[in-house]
């Protein structure tokens, strides 16, 4: 056990009476007893006892108040509802938490109101969307997943937690673990792509990074993770935001639920509901989802919050009046309401009417108070506020260095005809509306980061070539010339500007610059908020204004290197056919320009691999590598034939498959070698492949393992990712990369949701992406 003294002077700061008086069960001689953080069971026991004693003093109104979460005016508002009378609600004990603010002084003042002016001096929890960094902005999550590097992702999450905590934030709405197969959906930018195995590894790494490996949330540099969006939000019909989800249980458990489960198993302290309905019942009122599955089956003991306004939106879904839907949500297992005030306005009356039990309210309140206890807020409500540490750590050289490394690690080289890497010499034309736009470097869903801290591509290129090459710049085009799209994207900040010159004049000026250069770097793509929440797109192409620019630049005959900014897979057929090189840099964050320069000039060899398939046409969507086998499969390499599962007017295959990504060097894979061709359930088989660097540059390759189950009790996918390893090789160097195969990797959910494996033949596929693999056959038998 550890003993922390509560000095009387500190206690007096917490209210008119010493705060320690509220902790009599755990205080002796003004000492608060806290267990060692690694002893989770002891911590839960002590916390439960403390919370029980506190709740004995609380009125029903105060308990309901703990279930209320509001956004501060001027904070991060992402819905149509606003919170009002916040100070009065805090003082009356009708507020459990605040989100959307990150100024330490403001947070301290609000917290002081809670602990000084409310009857029981209960501290608030402070939440924020910290999606890909806080003040130091890292690449967007879809980009981070393209590193396939969980150790790097833990470091990124650790830095984000450290910076956010110093500003007083102790609860963050991340990671988003929704599996998605539809790039039209704007929120693909927040997730880890289409695959449950990779998504689970990413989810686990992010939770461990935010909360620390020991889940010691009482440390002042950890934050409580909030897993979102529970559940299946990534399968919204037509890729349209806030839309319905209709899904079979087998599909749900096999492909969509695993990342949520991985995050829960990693110890995530909270979960956020999703906006969508699931087979007709919205998540926020779905007792099967929030209670039967999450708590009873998975053993989750944290608290559940609604998404922004989603309790009130249950009425719009058609589930009843405000009081009726509030009761539905709370009874289903939504402990906290994020914006809307329906809980504090209606639940007490629902208790009187017998629609909600006091036991249900007690349970929800206990979960929220327990979270505050684990965060150390009862011991020190100001634990997470440290303006001095914020000055030292936010945007520190070490954090920016990690941001630069992370950014370059996310870049995916989609095409290269040996144009890259460039040599810093001659004249380089940097052209495009995203080349010198600080506001678009950070990408969607960054709240606290300042675009002025970002390095643009133009700045990075100039810095890297100083004294070696002549750099000329032209904007070339607006991001879009569509006035409606511009208006909708610019709701929060001006990401799309319209040049005073005409579109024709801008292209003429760009072509003039290109004709005077040796090579063109065309920096094009989406504006930051063309992806993200409420940013679904029907046409997932490079906007027409920029496509016209690219065609004009191509006509100059100069080498054309396209540097692509995007928060989703785009249709890139023209670029793939016409560019000399195509480098997907996503939205790289604070160190964007430096990271781009590092890769363009060969200081860093790109190693990113796609975590989502890129379609050839939006008509192929949804498109994903692990699709089910059909009774009439179509082989794209065969001659055209009727009555197959295909399109009359195009290919089934993606432009770039899942797991794809080139390097400045080349890798050769040898045949797959297995330690045994036949094994029993108690044994494992080792599958090994020799990977050789056959090129001129040192490079890192992500070796991927896929398994096919040819015969099963239900239709299985053509293959499933079951492992990946990164290997770094010098030119000419070879290494063996091995995977351990056990029956655990062979399990699947059958029609009755039994999770097991079948004896028989399995095909192991190891390669550089989901398309290009070497195969070997093994047999597993039951003991």
N, C-alpha and C positions, 0 to 999 in steps of 0.2 A: 504494500500500500504506500501511497505518497500522501503527504499532508501539506496543504497549502494554507498559510496563515491568511486570514481575512482581517486586515487591520481595521480598527474601528473607524478611522478616518475614511477609508474606502467604503466601508459599509454605510456610513452616513451619506456618502455621495449617491447612494442608490435609493434614497427616499428619506422621508422625515424620520422613519424609524430605521435602525440598522437592518440591512437586508438579511443579515445572518439570522434574524429572528424567524425568517421564513424557512430556515433550513435546520430547525432544531433537531430533526431526526438524524442529521449527518454532521452536526457541528458540536464540538465540545471545546469549551474555552475559546470560542471564536476561531476554531480551526475547522475548515471544510474538508471532509475526508473524500478523496477521489482515488479510485483504484489505478493500478498500472494500466496504461492504455492497451497493452497487448492482451490483457485479461478481459476479453470482450464480455464473457458471461458475467463476470463480477461487476463490470461496468453497467451492464443491463440491469442487474439486480439492484445495485446502489441507486441507479437512475430511476428505476421503477418505484423504489421506496420513496425517494425524494419527490417524484412527481405525484405519487399517491397522497403524500402529506400536503403538498401544495393544492391539489385539487379538492381536498377536504375544505379548504378555505374559500373556494371559488363558487360564485353564484352560477346559475344556469346561463344567464346572459353573458357572463365573463367567459364561460367555457365556449359558448358559440362564437364569441369575439375572437378567440384564438384560431378559429377556422376561416377568418377573413384575411385576404391578401389584397393589397391595393397598390396601384401605381401612383407615384408622386407626379404632380403637375410639372411639366418640363422634363420628365423622365422618358424612358423608352416606351412610347405608346404604339402598340401594334394592333389595335382593334378599334371598334367604333364606340366602345363604352369608356367613360372616364370616371375615376374615383373622385369623390367630393368629401368635404368636411373631415379631412384626414386627422388633423390635430385633435378635434373634438372626439373622434372615435378612439384615438390612442388614449386619451385621458380617461375615457369612460370604460376602458378595457375591451373595446370592440375591434381590436386590431391584433392579428397574430404576426403579420409580416408586411414588409414594404419591398417593392422591387422597382427597378428602373433608374436608381440613382447610384452614383459611384464617387461622389465627392466626399472625402473623409470628414470634412467639417460639417457638411450637411447631415451625413449619416450620424455623426456624434450628437448633433443637436436633436435629431429625431429620436435617437435612442435615449437621450437624456429626458426627453418628454415622457417616454414610456416608463422609465425606471424612477423618475422623480414624481410624476403627476398621476399615474394610474394607481388605483387602490392597492393592488398587490405587487406593483413594481416589476411586473414580468417583462423581460427584455423582448425586443422584436428580432425576427430573423430578416436578413437583408439579401434579396436575390437579384440576379442580373443575368442577361444573356451573354455569357462569355463563351462564344462558339468556337472561335479559332484565335485565341489570344485576347489579352486585355489591352494594355497600352502598347505593348509590343505585339504587333499583328502578324500572325503566322498565315500560311496559305489556308484557303478554305478547306473544310473537312473532306470534300470529295478529292481534292488534290492530295491532302495528307494520306488518304487511304491508298493513293497511287504510289506511295513509297514502299508499301508492303513491309514496313519496318516498325514493329511494335515497340522496340526499345527507344526509337526516336520519338514516337508518338507519346510515350510516357514522359519524356523530357519536355516536350511541347506543352502537355497538360500540366506538368509540374510548374513550369514558368508562368503559365496563365493563372494557375491557382495562387502562386506566390504574389503576383502583382495585384490580382483582384482582392486578395485578403488584406493586403496592406492598405487598400482604399476603404476597407470596412465591409466588403462584400463577403458573405460566408456561405452562400448557397448559389449555385450556378445551374442554368438550364442547358445542360450538356452532359453526356453526349446524345446526339440524335442518332438513333440506330435503325431507323426505318429502312428496310430493304426496298429497293425500287428498280423496276425494269422499264420505266417509261420516262425518257428524257424530256418529255413535254412538261412534266411536273417540275416547277421551279425549285422545290426544296430538295431535289437531288443534290444540290450544292452543299447541303448540310450533313449529308450522310456518307456512308462508305461504299455505296454502289449496289450491285445486284446480287452479290453472293453471300450466303449465310455463314460459311466458314470464315472467310476473310472478315466479314462484318462482325462476327463474334470476337475475333482476335483484336480488332480495332476497339470494340466496345469495352472489353476487359482492360486493355492498355490505358484507355482514356480515364476510366473510373479510378484505376490504381494511381494514375498520375495526379488526378485532382485530389483524391482523398488520402494519398500516401499509401505505401504498401501495407502498413499496419492499420490502416483506417483509423488513425488517431486524429479525429476531427477536432480535438481540443487544442491542437497545435495551431499557432497563429498564422501558419503559412499553408494550411490545408483548407479546402472548401468542401461542402457537401454537394455531390453530384446529383443531378436530376435527370433520369433517363426518359427520353421522349422519342416519339409520341406513342403512347401505349393505347392502341396498337394498330398495326397494319396500315398506317397512314400513307405509306409509300405506294399502296396499291389503289389509290383513288381512281375511280373510273375516268377514262379519257385523259388521265394526267392533269385533271382540272382541280385546282386548289379547293379544299374544304368539301370535296365531293364524296359520294358514297363508296363503300367497299363491300364487295360480294365475293365470298371466298369459301372454298371447301375446307373442312377441318384438316384434312390430310395436307393440303397445300400450305395451310396456316402453320402447322407444327413442323413440317419438313423444311420450309424455305423462309418463312417470315418471322417466326417467333424466336429462333435460336439466339440472335444478337441481344434481344431483351433479356433472355434467360442468362446469357453470359455476363451482362452488366449487373444483374441481380446477384449472381453467384460471386461477383467480384466485390460485393458489399455496398453497392450504391444505396445511399440513404433515402432517396426519394424518387418518385415516379410521376410523370405528367401524363394526363389523359390526352387523347387525340380528338380532333374536331369531327372526324368522320363517324358515320354509323358503321357497324359491322353486322352484315346480314340482317339489317333492319333495326338494330338497337344501337344508338350512339354510345361511344366509349364512355363518356362521362356518366352515363346512367346504366352501365352494363355490369351487373353484379356477377355474372359468370366470369367476365374478364378481370374485374378488379378484386373480387373476393375469392371465387372458386379457384381460378387459375393462379392469379398472382400471389395470394396469401396462403390458401390451403394447399395447393399443389407445389408451388415454388418456395413457400416458406418465407416470403418477404415480410419484414417486420418494421419497415420504415413508414413514411406517410405518402399519401397520394394527393397531388394538387391538380386542379383542373387546368386546362389551357386558358388563354385570355378570353374571358367572357363566355366560355363554353357551357357553363351551367345555365345562364340566361338563354343561350341559343338553343337549348333543348326545347323551348317553346316554339321556336321557329322550325325546328325539326318536326313539330306537330305532336309533342308529348304532353301538353297541358299548360295550365296557367303557371305564372312565376312561382307561386307557393308549391304547386304540385311538382314541378320539375326540380325545385330545390330539394324537396323531400326525396324524390327519386334518386338524385345524385348522391346525397348523403347516405341513404340506405344502401346504395350500390357499392359504396366504398370510396367515394371521392371525399377525402378528409378536409381539404382546404379549397375554398373558392377563390380563384384568381379574377378579381374585378367583377363587379356586378351587384354586390351587397345583398343578394337574395337570401343568403344564409342568415345574416344578422337581422334582416327585415321580416323573415317569414318562419324561420325554423322554430322559434319559441311557441308560436301559435300552433304549428304542426304538432308539437309535443302535447300541447293542451288538447288537441283534437285526436290524439292517439295515432297520428300518421308517422311520427318519428319517436323512438324511445330515447329516454335519457341515457340508457346504456350505450346506444349508438353514438350519441354526442360525446359521452365520456371517453369512449374508445378513440374517436377521432382526435379529441383534445389531448388525450394522453400521448398519442403518437407524435403530435406536433411539439408538445412540451419535452418529450423524450429527445427529439431531434435537437432542440435548443440545449438540453442538458449535455448531449454528446458533443455539441459544438463549444462547450465551455462557457456559454453565455450567462449561466446562473452564477458561475464563479467570478466572471468578469465580463460584464455586458459590452465593454469597449475593447475586448481582446483583439478584434480584427482591425482596429483602427490605428494606423501607425504612419502618420504623414512623413516622418523622417525616413522610415524604411521605404516608403513609396518613392521618395526622392532618390534614394540610393539604388533601388532595384528596378524600378520601371524604366524601360528603354536603356538598361545598362549595357555596356559593351558586350558582356557575356550573353545577354539575352538577344541582342541584335545579331551576334555571331551565330547563335543557334537558329534564329529566324532565317538568316542567309543560307545556312546549311540545309535547313528543312525545305526552303523554297526550291533550291536547285535539285534536291532529291525528289521533288514531286514532278518535275518536268518530264513529259513523255515525248520522245522523238518519234513522230509518226511517219516521217519520210526523210530520206537524205540521199542525194545522188553524189555524195562526197564533197558537197559545197561546205558543209560544216565539219569541223570547226573552222572559223575564219581566222586569218592572220591579221593582226592589227597593223595594217598598212594601206596606202593608197587612199581612195575616197569612198566612204560608206554613206549611203543615203538612208537615213532613218525616217520612215514615212508612215503616217497613219494616225487616226484620232486618239489612239490609246498609248501612243509613244511618249507623250509628255503630259499625262493627265493624272495628277497625284490622287485625286478623289476616287479614281477607278482602280488603284493598285490594291486596295484593301479587300474588295469583293463585298458580297452581301453579308448581312448579319454580323457586322462588327459595330459595337455600340460605343465603346470608350476610346478606341483608337483615333488618332488625329491624322488625317491624310497629309497634313503638312510635314509629318515626320517621315513620310515615305520617300523612297528614292525611285524616280521614274526610270523607264527604260532608256530614254534619251540621256538622262543624267548618268546612269550606270555605264552606258556605252562610251560617253565622253570621258568619264573617269578612267575607264580601262584602257582607252586608246590615247590618253594625253601624251602629246609629243611624238606619237607614232603614226597616227592616221588623221585624215581630215574628215570631220563629220558634218554633213549637211542635213537639215531637217525641214520637212513640210508636213502639215496636218493631212492634206490630201483629200479628206472627206469628213463629213460629220458622222458620228456613230450611226445615226439614222436621220432620214429626212421626213419620217412619218410624224406629223405633229401630235397625234393621239398617243403614240408609243412614247414619244419624248415626254409628254405631259405626265403620263402615268409612272414612268421611271423616275422622274424628277420630283416625286412627292416629298421626299425627305431631304434630299440634297441635289445640287445641280451636277449630275453626272454626264448629261448630254447637253452640250452647248452647240449653238448654231453659228457658224462662221459668217462674217459680214460678206464674204465673197460668195459668188454663186457656186453651185456644185461643179459646173463646167470649168470655172476659173481655178478652183482648188485642184482639180485633177490636172489641168494644164501646168500649174506651178509644180505639182508633184512629178509629173513626167519630165519637166525641164531639169529638176534636181536629179532624177534618176539617170537621165542621159549624161549627166556630168559625173556619175559615180561608177565605181567598179562593181559594186554589189548593192542590192537593195534589201534592207530589213523592213518588211511591212508589218507593222504592229496593229493588228485588227482584232475584231471579235465583238463580244457583248460588253455593254456597260455593266457595272457592278450589280445593280438592282434589276437587270434583265433576267436574273435568276434569283432564287430565294423565295420567301413567303409571298403569296399573291403575285407570283411572276411566272405563271404557266404560259407556254408559248405554243401556238398552233404550227408555226413554221420555225423549225430549229436550224435555220441556216445563218450564215453571215449576212447581216442586213444589206439590202440592195445598194445603198450608197457606197458601202465599202467594197462590195463585190465589183461594182463598176470601176472603182479605183484599182483593185487587183488586176482586172483585165487590161486596163491601160498600162499598168506597170509591166505586166507580162509582155506586152507588145513592144517594149523597148529592147527586148532581147538580152537584157542584163540578168545575171543570176538573181532569182527571187526567193528570198528566205522569208517565210511567213512565221511570225511570232503571234500565237493565238491566245487571246484572253477569253475565258469562258467558264461558266459555272455548271455546265451540263455537256453531254455529248452533242455535237452538232453534225449536220450533214455536210460533208467536206469533199464531195466528189470532184468538183472543179479544182480545189486546192490540191488534192491528192494527185491529180493528173498534171497540173501545170506548175506547181511550185518546185523549186530546186531542193528545198528543204522545208519541213513543216514541224515546228516545235510548239507543243501545247504547254503553256505555262500557267494555265488556270487563272487564278487571282493570287499572286504570290505574297502580298502583304507588305510590311514595312520595308523590307530589304529587296523588294521586287527587282529594281533596276540592276542592283549589284549582282543578284543571283542570275538574272538573264545574261548579263555580261560574262559571268563566270562560265556559263555553259556555251554561249556563242563563240567565245574565244578559246575554249578547250581547257580552261583551268579546272573545270569539273566535267566529267563525262556523264551525260544523262543516263539515268538508270530507272526512271519511273515506268510503271506498268499500269495499264488501264484497269480500273475496278468496275467499269461499265462498258458494255459493247457500244460502238459507234455505228449507227445505221447508215445505209446508203440512201435511204428515203424514209421520210416520216411515215409512209405507208406500211413500213415493216414493224412499227412500234405497236405493242411492246416487243422488244427483242432482247434476248438473253441467251447465254451459252448453254445453260443447264435445262434446256427445254425437254419436255416429255417426248418419248418415242411414240410414233403414231403407227397405225396399221398400214399406211401408204406413204412411207417416207420418200422424200425427193432428194436425190443426189445431184447437187448443183454442177458436178463435173460431167454428168451423163447428158446424152442428147435429150432434147425436149420431148416430153411425153404427156399424155393426158391422164387425168384421174390420179394425180399425185398431190401431196400436200405442198403446194407451191403457189406462186403468182404467175399469171399469164404475162405480165409486163415487167418482170424484174426478178432478181435473185433472192433467195432466202438468206444468203450469207450477209453478215455485217461488213461494213467497210474495214473496220478494225475490230478484231475479236477481243473478248475479255482476256486480260492478262498480257495484252500486246504492248510492246515498247522496244524501240531500237536503241542501239548504242553507237558510239563512234568506232567501236571495235566490233568484231564478230565472234560468235561463240559456236562451237561445234559440240553436239551431243552424241555420245556413244550409245550403244544399245543398252537397254535396261537389263541389269543382272539381278537375279533374285537368289537369296540364300537357300530357299527351299521352294519347290513348286507346289508341294502339298503340305498342309499343316493342320493341326487340330485346334480346337477353340482355346486351349491353354497355352498355345505357342504363338510366337510372332514370326513374321517374315521380314527380312531386310531387303529393300529394293534400292539398288545403287546405279547411278549413271555417272560416267566420266564426262566432265565439261572442260573444254579446252578453249582458251582465248587464241583465236586464229588471226587476230588483227594486229594493228600497230599501237594501240593504246591500252593502258591499264583500264579495266572496266569492272563493274559490278553487275552480276546477273541474278535475277530472281528465278530460281528453279522451282517449277510448279508440279505438284502431284495431283492427278485426277484419277478417280476410280469409276469404272463402269460395272454395273451389276446386270448381267444379261438376262437372268431369269429371277423373278420375284413374285410376291403375292399381289402386287399392284404394279401398274405401269411406272417405271422408274425414269429418271432423266437419262439423257444420253451419256452424261458423265457429271461427276461432282468433284469440286476442289476439296482435297482432304489433307493438304500440306503444302508448305512452301519454305524455301530456305534461300538466303542471300549468300552469294559467294563472290569474292573479289579476286581477280586473276590478272597477273602481269602478261604482257604479250608472250605467247608461246607456252604459258603455264597451264597445267591441267590439275584438276582436283576431282576426287570422287565425292559425290553428294549422295547421302543415304537417307532413306525414310524407313521408319519402323511401321509395319502394317500389322494391326491387331483387329480382332473381330469388332472392337468398338468403332472403328472407322467404317465398318460395313453395315452398321445399323440404319434402319429407316422406319418411318411410321407407315403401318399398313392401313387398310381400309377402316379397321376398327380402332385405330390409333394405338396399337401395340407397337412398342419400340424394340425391335429385335433385328437379327440378321438371319439369313438363310444359308445353309451349307451349299457349296457348289463352286462354280467358276466365277472368277473376277478378273477384269482386265485393268492392269495398272498402266497409266499413261503419264509419262514424265517429259516435260519440255519447257520451251520458252514462253508459251502462251497456250490458251485453251485449244487452239487450232493445230499448232505445230508440235507434235509430241512423238516420242518413241513408246512402244507398247510391249508389255509382257503379260502372260497369263499365269494366274495362280489358282489353286483350289484350297478351299477351307472346308473342313468337315467338323461336325459336332463331336464332342468327346463321348 
